[in-house]
């Protein structure tokens, strides 16, 4: 019996184009100004120190900004970078520069599962802060009340089975009672190694191969009854 659903964001609830064509360029364009304006704020200062330590050198602000832009271009999953991006996006959401994108089937699918007593969680390489911002500023309104928790790279990589074991421990359920949804075969394989149930969501341009993983075209196709049919 599935008692919790763990969802990927990019390509599962949210279009790849929104992340890559809106969020990432926005963060890159505003990074330098954000660092200059907020470098002395304690949370930002800590993140900059962590980023410098990760870079392995005593970089000045200009050099660190260029290094972080290079990490962004390479889509590096670096925790302090992801946290800084989240803070930059927070300003963008507050100014109304963009809304968090979710596919049309997502709000109804989440609500249907919630109404059925299934707890909902997010696991994304983006920071927890960025996750909450996205779901808090969608065209459908604030979806955060539907979620029971959020996980990011602080719990581990998305292709590491131990990450999913840790998540199951944090949720407090056997892995077999958690369904993980993603568009990435490597992530689904890692979750399956941790004994989670898995389903591939076949959004635009996604065609696998997904081996033995269940596949659905969208969240509307995955009813609570369908989750437990195997």
SEMAR-558860 format. One record per residue (C-alpha): residue in three letters; x, y, z. Coordinates in nm, 4 decimals. Layout:
- ALA;X;Y;Z
...
This chain:
- UNK;0.0000;0.0000;0.0000
- UNK;0.1465;0.3349;-0.1076
- UNK;0.1303;0.5850;0.1792
- UNK;0.3583;0.8585;0.0433
- UNK;0.4583;1.0012;-0.2940
- UNK;0.8047;1.1503;-0.3475
- UNK;0.8251;1.3758;-0.6546
- UNK;1.1063;1.5083;-0.8672
- UNK;1.0453;1.8636;-0.9958
- UNK;1.2255;1.9291;-1.3241
- UNK;1.0517;1.7369;-1.6034
- UNK;0.7973;1.5825;-1.3638
- UNK;0.5904;1.8609;-1.2086
- UNK;0.7596;2.1475;-1.3918
- UNK;0.8746;2.1953;-1.7499
- UNK;1.2430;2.1711;-1.8361
- UNK;1.2117;2.4962;-2.0291
- UNK;1.0995;2.6914;-1.7218
- UNK;1.4032;2.5767;-1.5251
- UNK;1.6584;2.6121;-1.8050
- UNK;1.5154;2.9080;-1.9987
- UNK;1.3747;3.1175;-1.7125
- UNK;1.5198;3.0306;-1.3705
- UNK;1.8818;2.9558;-1.4584
- UNK;1.9351;3.2596;-1.6861
- UNK;1.7659;3.4853;-1.4302
- UNK;2.0011;3.3680;-1.1548
- UNK;2.3073;3.4092;-1.3783
- UNK;2.2047;3.7595;-1.4864
- UNK;2.1424;3.8782;-1.1291
- UNK;2.4216;3.6916;-0.9490
- UNK;2.6825;3.9702;-0.9472
- UNK;2.4406;4.2389;-0.8281
- UNK;2.2983;4.0074;-0.5625
- UNK;2.6432;3.9268;-0.4228
- UNK;2.7451;4.2938;-0.4144
- UNK;2.4226;4.3995;-0.2422
- UNK;2.3986;4.1136;0.0103
- UNK;2.7548;3.9890;0.0704
- UNK;2.7465;4.1126;0.4307
- UNK;2.4117;3.9552;0.5171
- UNK;2.4992;3.6622;0.7489
- UNK;2.3128;3.3899;0.5502
- UNK;2.4648;3.5059;0.2213
- UNK;2.8111;3.5456;0.3759
- UNK;2.7958;3.1840;0.4962
- UNK;2.6947;3.0576;0.1530
- UNK;2.9727;3.2561;-0.0157
- UNK;3.2232;3.1124;0.2324
- UNK;3.0976;2.7608;0.1593
- UNK;3.1239;2.8243;-0.2154
- UNK;3.4813;2.9524;-0.1765
- UNK;3.5718;2.6440;0.0249
- UNK;3.4205;2.4196;-0.2423
- UNK;3.6206;2.6041;-0.5106
- UNK;3.9364;2.5196;-0.3175
- UNK;4.0834;2.8684;-0.3177
- UNK;4.0700;3.2109;-0.1555
- UNK;3.8827;3.3743;-0.4428
- UNK;3.7774;3.7369;-0.4347
- UNK;3.4145;3.8208;-0.5132
- UNK;3.4730;3.8760;-0.8852
- UNK;3.6565;3.5463;-0.9281
- UNK;3.4014;3.3594;-0.7171
- UNK;3.1138;3.5010;-0.9222
- UNK;3.2809;3.3821;-1.2429
- UNK;3.3407;3.0393;-1.0894
- UNK;2.9758;3.0154;-0.9837
- UNK;2.8610;3.1173;-1.3313
- UNK;3.0753;2.8376;-1.4729
- UNK;2.9127;2.5962;-1.2279
- UNK;2.5714;2.7177;-1.3416
- UNK;2.6642;2.6687;-1.7083
- UNK;2.7698;2.3127;-1.6264
- UNK;2.4536;2.2557;-1.4161
- UNK;2.6639;2.1574;-1.1152
- UNK;2.4622;2.0351;-0.8149
- UNK;2.6597;2.2348;-0.5567
- UNK;2.4642;2.3001;-0.2384
- UNK;2.5743;2.6619;-0.1589
- UNK;2.5271;2.7589;-0.5244
- UNK;2.1758;2.6141;-0.5269
- UNK;2.0960;2.8042;-0.2069
- UNK;2.2188;3.1325;-0.3578
- UNK;2.0124;3.0711;-0.6687
- UNK;1.7085;3.0230;-0.4459
- UNK;1.7636;3.3598;-0.2800
- UNK;1.7950;3.5310;-0.6182
- UNK;1.4763;3.3637;-0.7409
- UNK;1.2989;3.4764;-0.4247
- UNK;1.3560;3.8354;-0.5343
- UNK;1.2278;3.7537;-0.8811
- UNK;0.9088;3.5932;-0.7520
- UNK;0.8515;3.8849;-0.5141
- UNK;0.8838;4.1337;-0.7991
- UNK;0.6505;3.9322;-1.0183
- UNK;0.9192;3.8759;-1.2814
- UNK;0.7882;3.5192;-1.3256
- UNK;0.5585;3.2583;-1.1691
- UNK;0.6467;2.9036;-1.0740
- UNK;0.5503;2.6734;-1.3598
- UNK;0.3630;2.3487;-1.2979
- UNK;0.1911;2.1342;-1.5596
- UNK;-0.1904;2.1709;-1.5717
- UNK;-0.2438;1.8193;-1.4309
- UNK;-0.0254;1.8808;-1.1252
- UNK;-0.2533;2.0761;-0.8868
- UNK;-0.5423;1.8328;-0.9339
- UNK;-0.3179;1.5277;-0.9079
- UNK;-0.1583;1.6479;-0.5866
- UNK;-0.4955;1.7354;-0.4346
- UNK;-0.6425;1.3974;-0.5293
- UNK;-0.3577;1.2119;-0.3588
- UNK;-0.3747;1.4364;-0.0545
- UNK;-0.7490;1.3792;-0.0244
- UNK;-0.6816;1.0045;-0.0345
- UNK;-0.4579;1.0346;0.2727
- UNK;-0.1281;1.0032;0.0824
- UNK;0.1528;1.2265;0.2096
- UNK;0.3445;1.4250;-0.0524
- UNK;0.7155;1.5089;-0.0580
- UNK;0.9605;1.6714;-0.2994
- UNK;1.3179;1.5621;-0.3784
- UNK;1.5068;1.8010;-0.6049
- UNK;1.8632;1.9153;-0.6633
- UNK;1.7334;2.2702;-0.6159
- UNK;1.7416;2.3950;-0.2568
- UNK;1.4422;2.3411;-0.0298
- UNK;1.3998;2.7190;-0.0277
- UNK;1.3830;2.7259;-0.4088
- UNK;1.1344;2.4370;-0.4075
- UNK;0.9008;2.6209;-0.1714
- UNK;0.9267;2.9383;-0.3781
- UNK;0.8331;2.7575;-0.6982
- UNK;0.5293;2.5829;-0.5514
- UNK;0.4302;2.8915;-0.3546
- UNK;0.4058;3.1166;-0.6623
- UNK;0.2303;2.9107;-0.9292
- UNK;-0.0489;3.0332;-1.1540
- UNK;-0.2710;2.7875;-0.9615
- UNK;-0.1806;2.9542;-0.6317
- UNK;0.0222;2.8338;-0.3340
- UNK;0.0608;2.4551;-0.3497
- UNK;0.2929;2.4264;-0.0496
- UNK;0.0120;2.3319;0.1943
- UNK;-0.0224;2.0041;0.0015
- UNK;0.3322;1.8914;0.0876
- UNK;0.4514;1.7283;0.4070
- UNK;0.8225;1.7823;0.3434
- UNK;1.1053;1.8683;0.1043
- UNK;1.4500;1.7187;0.0373
- UNK;1.7489;1.8556;-0.1535
- UNK;2.1146;1.7604;-0.2066
- UNK;2.1863;1.7950;0.1642
- UNK;2.0382;1.4461;0.1999
- UNK;2.2494;1.3133;-0.0890
- UNK;2.2602;1.2869;-0.4662
- UNK;1.9545;1.1913;-0.6667
- UNK;2.1358;0.8998;-0.8322
- UNK;2.2498;0.7531;-0.4995
- UNK;2.0318;0.4781;-0.3504
- UNK;2.1397;0.5788;0.0007
- UNK;1.9652;0.9153;-0.0488
- UNK;1.6335;0.7377;-0.0913
- UNK;1.7012;0.5182;0.2122
- UNK;1.7673;0.8310;0.4181
- UNK;1.4490;0.9919;0.2865
- UNK;1.2453;0.6863;0.3833
- UNK;1.3966;0.7124;0.7300
- UNK;1.3095;1.0811;0.7534
- UNK;0.9537;1.0163;0.6350
- UNK;0.9229;0.7248;0.8763
- UNK;0.7859;0.4704;0.6296
- UNK;0.9226;0.1494;0.4788
- UNK;1.0629;0.2278;0.1306
- UNK;0.8094;-0.0103;-0.0241
- UNK;0.5295;0.2234;0.0878
- UNK;0.6812;0.5251;-0.0915
- UNK;0.6280;0.5919;-0.4626
- UNK;0.8980;0.7973;-0.6377
- UNK;0.8092;0.9861;-0.9579
- UNK;1.0752;1.1143;-1.1990
- UNK;1.1592;1.1526;-1.5670
- UNK;1.5196;1.0321;-1.5153
- UNK;1.6017;0.6595;-1.5472
- UNK;1.9099;0.6929;-1.3248
- UNK;1.7070;0.8446;-1.0417
- UNK;1.4356;0.5828;-1.0719
- UNK;1.6974;0.3066;-1.0671
- UNK;1.8509;0.4481;-0.7475
- UNK;1.5103;0.4681;-0.5789
- UNK;1.4304;0.1127;-0.6869
- UNK;1.7599;-0.0087;-0.5346
- UNK;1.6373;0.1431;-0.2081
- UNK;1.3184;-0.0651;-0.2566
- UNK;1.0881;0.2287;-0.3301
- UNK;0.8087;0.1853;-0.5813
- UNK;0.8838;0.3867;-0.8965
- UNK;0.7017;0.5475;-1.1860
- UNK;0.8400;0.7362;-1.4862
- UNK;0.6425;1.0429;-1.5960
- UNK;0.6690;1.0717;-1.9742
- UNK;0.6515;1.4447;-2.0367
- UNK;0.7525;1.6014;-2.3682
- UNK;1.0710;1.4557;-2.5126
- UNK;1.0961;1.1785;-2.2516
- UNK;1.1059;0.8264;-2.3903
- UNK;1.3274;0.6208;-2.1602
- UNK;1.4241;0.3405;-2.1679
- UNK;1.2652;0.2830;-1.8284
- UNK;1.3099;-0.0939;-1.7958
- UNK;1.0640;-0.2314;-1.5415
- UNK;0.9456;0.1013;-1.4058
- UNK;0.5767;0.1833;-1.4478
- UNK;0.5206;0.4714;-1.6937
- UNK;0.2432;0.7325;-1.7075
- UNK;0.1934;1.0335;-1.9363
- UNK;0.1042;1.2702;-1.6507
- UNK;-0.0139;1.2806;-1.2910
- UNK;-0.3790;1.2551;-1.3920
- UNK;-0.3156;0.8986;-1.5088
- UNK;-0.1871;0.7896;-1.1679
- UNK;-0.4884;0.7544;-0.9410
- UNK;-0.4504;0.6244;-0.5845
- UNK;-0.6017;0.2945;-0.7007
- UNK;-0.3560;0.2685;-0.9912
- UNK;-0.0605;0.3191;-0.7566
- UNK;-0.1412;-0.0039;-0.5777
- UNK;-0.2119;-0.2229;-0.8806
- UNK;0.1578;-0.2905;-0.9328
